[in-house]
């Protein structure tokens, strides 16, 4: 059984993420809109799970965009529907090229870069047009490895690259046994960012306070406290706070339900509602109480993506009677996705935010045989939702839910 593995990473380290410094045209907007819609679609699938949630829709969308480039027919239609990719090839590819170019711009006050790489079985024949497409629009160049001689050594090589690109926050993304002597290609993408909160919290002000995991279950957690002017809004159901990162180009939006009913907030979270809430934000003097939190999540997404509307990509004729078509990669309809793995890490503290995410799309040959005058108080002492977004474009890079800051 041959496997092809696609890996996409997104990292935000010790501070703020990245916002493009210039005004963008409709090209980038189409990809941003697609990513944001997928972000909330996926959150709606995960919200019923217990515990904390954290993932990077940008990472998953990036990985699947490269997968989509090699898909055909019904397989491509289903992937496009789930991820809302622009159908126009020039529009989609040009948008990703623009995003990468802006991320890698020079003379920044922060550290930010994106990198792509292909790891191919030497002497294995893939369509040259597919490799050129990925290189031209996604910047990924191929390096030859020998999976046939020793599958474990290439797995370690790729995982080491992943670790280096994510400041060692994502380790062993590809588990033992996932790469074997029948693996033919591993494609990796990484984004790295390092920065600080625009207004940092004073570590001396952090103190243990109550956090209500449930109405009848309270724990003690380190709560960061800061009084300053922030973008803030209230509705009958929730409080909204925007915490900018240094440079005012990226921010964390926190959605805190009034009362203990997070489910009502989750059920109302849509792209349209998010846009409506953001328009309510106004500068206010606010005392912010925000828990420090650090956790990691890993998702095996095969069943989730099938439920969301793309079952054909995972079908194997001999096992399921299906007909996945990724002939854009090899010229033959002999590949299907066996698993999509997403792993994400987040650490929010007084200085800023560190977050990392990685996505792997594993593909195999079809069987032929994851002291102020304060007017408002924002006390995040119960479960809340947060996103890390680009200010100017609104592009959602990370989505999370904090149910228990200690887990």
Secondary structure by P-SEA (a helix, b strand, c coil): cbbbbbbbbbbbccbbbbcccccccaaaaaaaaaaaaaaaaaaaaacccccbbbbbaaaaaaaaaaaaaaccaaaaaaaaaaacccccaaaaaaaaaaaaaaaaccccccccbbbbbbbbcccccccaaaaaaaaaccbbbbbbbcccccaaaaaaaaaaaaaaaaccccccccccccccccccbbbbbbbbbbbccccccccccbbbbbbcccccbbbbcbbbbbbccccccccccbbbbbbbcccccbbbbbbbcccccaaaaaaaccaaaaaaaaaaccccccbbbbbbccbbbbbbcaaaaaaaccccccccccccccccccccccccccccccbbbbbbbbbbcccbbbbbbbbbbbbbcccccccccccccccccccbbbbbbccccccccbbbbbccccc
